Amino acid sequence: MEAIEASLRKSGYIGLIIFLSVGLLIGVLYLLFSAEVRNLESQREQYAHQIDGDKQIEGYFRSIQERTGIVSNTMSSKRPWAELLSELTSVVAPPVLADIAVDDSGKITITVNASSVDALVPIVNGLIAADQAKQFIDPQLISFQFAKSGSVVATFSFSAVF
């Protein structure tokens, strides 16, 4: 009996040591895994803040990218307006030329303030000559007004050849 009792005590101590060792091992693993979870959560928060900061930078980038497209479209449809203005000033001088407007389709509208109808005749002849020389396309008289002072305000429209 004593041998069995000694063997049971020895088995009990070995079982207790194994139980405590496994418990200690599980405790250490729990601490390691919980530390890793906290580390991963802090990295996730750090990445979330970094993504929030990058969203603003990406917004700036997208805005610049869209504007670059608009500028490239504008540059590709660039027309030599300086040549047109020099041709136009050869027809009508700036003191008489009151207004120039260009619409989206490229139609040009000019307003002329002449002192009399006789002063308007060379301008009309110049527009007709520019049409015949294929510098301007389809010049039209849009409006014609007499002021009380005797001056004449005329509006012409035409398209330019670039």
Phi, psi and omega in degrees: 000321182297323180293320179293317180296321179292321179294322178292320178295317180297317178296322178296317178294318179296317178299317179296318179295317179296316180299314179294321180295316179295318178299317179296317178298316178296320178297315179296315178298321177298316179296318179296314180293322179292323176296320179294320178297316178297320179296316179293323177294320178293323176294321179298317178295320179296316178294324178296318177294321179295320178295319178299319177293322180288336178298318180293318179295320178295323176298317177297317181298314179298319179297315178295320180297317178295318180293326178297321177297318179295316180295320179294322175296319179295317181292327180288333179259019180293135182241153181281078183292334180296319178296319179298316181294323178292322176295320181293320179290340174287336178272315182224129184282151184302327178296329180277326179286113185266324187206144174230132177223144178234129179268182184296331182276357179092007179284130184255133178239128177239146176244131185241132174251104180254153181286334179203175177294325179296326179286342180275338183299314179297330179292315178297317178296322178294320177294321178293319179294321178294326175293317179291330178276003179062030173273322177240149180245130172054060175292137182226144173273116183271314180214156182214121184227143172258131175269163181296333180283355179097355178281164184239133175245120181234144177240127179242151173227148179196169174249148182261153175260121180253000000 
